[in-house]
Amino acid sequence: ENNYLSFGFWIRERGEYVSNPNWSDHPSGNAYLMQRYFLHTDLHLGEHFRFFGELASSLVDGRNGGPRTSLDEEKMYVHQGFVDLGLWKSGQNSLTLRAGRQEVALGSQLLVSTRDGRNIRRSLDGARLTWVKDDWTIDLLAARPTLENADYFDNPPNHTSSFWAAYAVHPFRFLPHGNIDLYYMGLDN
């Protein structure tokens, strides 16, 4: 029951049409197709160990001027590859360490998101410690964003940028589905 291996595949096809780019008649507008493919595996060994790996491909076809750098196209890359270690668990309370390449979305995702609108989703290399205690969830995070290069398996961590955060969430019972989010974030570019 607690030991299993699963596989998944996800495809997103998206068409875009842009008219009057750069606020002029030239170049003329065009329609183009953006594709995103994900293939993942998820291994759980008991309640204390998990490995998640995900390969991705983000492509664009037919766009005037070709793909936009760091937005539209990465031929094949490791999008996620992390290990979760369950350090402690008691009832609903737990402490989990996640290390490796991972997506991070915090709160309403206005400040930290997976950047789903772009064809290349954001992933970070680093570590995240998540503590769940009663109604509180507290995350401590230190990571580096990955570089979005267009070639095959060419997305190393960006060593010129780092991100860290302490993020706590607690339900706000006066509003339906409301939360109180307390956080400190740092970004070094």
N, C-alpha and C positions, 0 to 999 in steps of 0.2 A: 504494500500500500504506500509506503514512503520511499520506495526505490522504483524509479521509472526513467525511461528515456523517450522523449518525444521529438518529432521533426515537424517543421512547418515551412510553408512557402507563401509569400505575399507578393502580389503584383499591384502596382498602381499605374494606370494609364491616364494621362491628363493632356487635354488639348488646350492650347492657348492661341488667341488671336490678338495681335497688336496692330493698331492703326495709328498713323502719324507719330512714329517714334521720334524722339528728340524734338517734338513740337513742330515738325515740318512735313512737307510732302515727300521728302527724299531722305532715306530710302522709303519706298512704299511699305505699307503694312503687310504682314504675312501671318499665316496660320502654321503652327508647328506642333509636334507631338513630343511630350516628355514621358519617359518610362522609368519606373523604379521597381527593382526586383530584390527581394530579400529571401534568403534560405537560412533557416536556423535549426539548431539542435539544442535541447534542454535536458540535462542529466541531473537527476536528484538521487542522492545516496543518503537515505535517512533524513532526519530533520536538520542536520548540521552541515551538509555539503551540497553545493549546487555548482554546476558548470553550465554556462550559456555561451554559445558561439554563433555568430551570424555573419554571413557573407552578403555583400550587396553590390548592385550595379545600378548606376543612375545614368541614363542616356537621353539625348535630345536629337530629334530628326527634323530637318527642314527649316531651322531658324535662320533668317537672314543674318549674316555676320558670324554664324556658328555659335557654339555654346559659350555662355558667359563664364569667365574664370571663377572658380570656387562656388558657383551657384547651380550649374546645370548638369555637368557631366563628370563622372568618375567611372571608368570602364569596369573595374572589379576591385573590391577592397574589403578589408575586414572592418565591418561596422561596429560589432560588439564582440568581446571575448573576455568574460570575467568569471571570477570564482566568488561565490558567497560562502562564508564560514559562519555558521550559527554558533556564536560564542557562549550564549546563555539563553535559556528559555524557562519560563515559569508561568503556566496558564497562558494568558494573552500577552504577557510581557516578554520582551526579547531584546537581545543585543546581537546585531549582525554586522559583519565586516564584508564589504564588497571591494574587490581589487581587480583592476584591469581596465579594458576599454568598455565604456558604457554610455548609454543615453542618460541624461539628467534633466528632469522637469520638476521645478519647484513651484508650489502654490498655483496661482492662476496663469503661470507661464509667461507673464509680461516681462520678467527680467531674465529668467533662466528657462529655456525651452529646447525642444528637439528641432526647432526650426522646420516645421512640417510644410510650410508654404513653398520653400525652395525644393528643388529636385534632390539635392544632397542634404540628408538629415545630419544634424550635429552629433558628434560623439566626443567623449573626453577620456583621456588616459589618467587614471589616478585611483584614489581610495575613498570610500565612503563608509562611515560608521553610522548605523541607524539604531537608535534606542527607542523602543516602544514601551511606555510605562503608563498604564491605565489609559487615560484619554489623550496623553501627550505623545507626539512623535518628534524626535529630535535627531537631526542629521548633521554630522560633521563631515566636510568634504574638502579634499585637496586634489586638484587635477590640472591637466594641461589640455587645451583643445587639440584636435588633430588637424593636420594640413589637408586641404582638399585639392589634390593634384589629379590631373586627368588620366594618368597612365594606369597600368595594372599594379595593384598592391603597392601603391606609392602614396600612402597617407600616414607618415610618421607623426609623433607628437610634435607640436610647435614649441620648441625650447625657448622661444623669446616671449612666451606668454604663459601666465599661470593664473589660476582661479582658486579661491578658497571660500568656504562659507560655513556658517553655523545657522541652522534653520529649524525652528520649532513651530509646531502646529497644534492647536487645541480647539475642539468644537466650541462655537459661540452659540449657545442654546437659544438665545433670543431671536435668532434668524434661522429659518429652515435651511439646512445644508450650509450654514455659515461657519466660518472658522476665524480664529485669531492666529495670525502668522507673525512671529517675531524672528528677525533675522539680522545677521551681519554678513556682508559679502565683500570680498576684495578681489580686484583684478589688476594684475601687473602686466602691462603691455610694453 
